Amino acid sequence: MYAVIEISGKQQIIRQDEIIKVDRLDANAGDNVTITRVLALGEGENLKFGNPFVAGASVVFEVLENKKDKKVIVFKKKRRKRYEVKRGHRQHLSVVKVKQININ
């Protein structure tokens, strides 16, 4: 069974016991987080779609760690104008494990 959820303003397809990276959650390592914004749920012919969310459905995550992602280099240049800007960015992430997918 899989679920499509909205987390941090993005849609994510998840399955039971899967480990995913999401934008930093407001939780510490070892905490459980429950998400109720489930857009679709099920598998095969038992698939349920929400309008916009499936009523009574939720997903429980365990936060494994909070960390930073790899560095992304942002380089801007305008030719013949002597304009160059080089900046780096590291996104804050939470690594979570899907513990349970609940259906009403």
N, C-alpha and C positions, 0 to 999 in steps of 0.2 A: 504494500500500500504506500502511496505517496501523497504529498500535500503541496499545494502552492500557497505560500504565505507572503505577507507584506511585512518586511522588517527594515527599519531605517529608511523608509521611503522607496525601497526596491523590492521587486518580486523575486522569490527564491523557490526552486523546486527542492523538496527535501524528502528523505526516506528515513525509516527507523534505523537508529544506531549510526547514522552518517555524521561525519565531522566536517563542519563548514567554517569559513571565515566570513564574518559580517562586520559592519562598522561598529565601533566601540559601543558596547552596552553599558548601562549604568549599574554594573554588578561586579563583584570581586570573583576571583578564581574559586571554584567550588560551589558557588551559589547556583540555585535553580531559578530559571526565568520562564514565565508562562506567556505565550503570545496567543491572543484570541483573534487576530486579524488573518483568518484562514479564507483564501479566495476559492480554492477547489480542494476536494478531498476524495480519496478512493482509488479504485483501479478497475480497468476494463469497463464492464457495463454498470458497475456500482459507483460510478463517478458522480459526485454531487458538486454543483456550482452554486456559489453564493450570490446574493444580490444586495450589496457588493460582497458580504461575508457570509460564510456558512454559519447558521445559528447553532450555538451550543458546542462548536468545535474549538479545540485549542491544541497547542503544541507546547511541550515542556522541554526546555533545553538545560543542559548543565554547562556552565562556563568553565572551560579548561584553563585558559590563560588570556591575559590582555597583553598585547604586544604591538610593535610597529611593523609595517610591511616593508618591502624593499624600497630603496630610494628611487624616485622617478625624477629625471632631469628635465627641467623646462628651459628651453633655449629659444630666445627671440632674437631676430636679426632683421635689419632693414638694409638692403644693399645700397652701397655708395653713400650712406648717411653716417657712417661710423657709430652705428647703434647696435650694441650687442648686450643682452642680459642673460645671465645663466643663473638659474635658481634650482634648488632641489626641494623635494617634498617627500615626507614619509607619512603615510596614512596610519592612523590609530585603528587597530583591529581587535576584535574579540574572537577567539577560537572556541566554538561551541560544539557540543555533541547532542544530537537529537535523542532524548530519552524515551519520549512517549508521544504518540499522536492520538488525541482523544476525540471520540465522536459522541455527540449528545446521547 
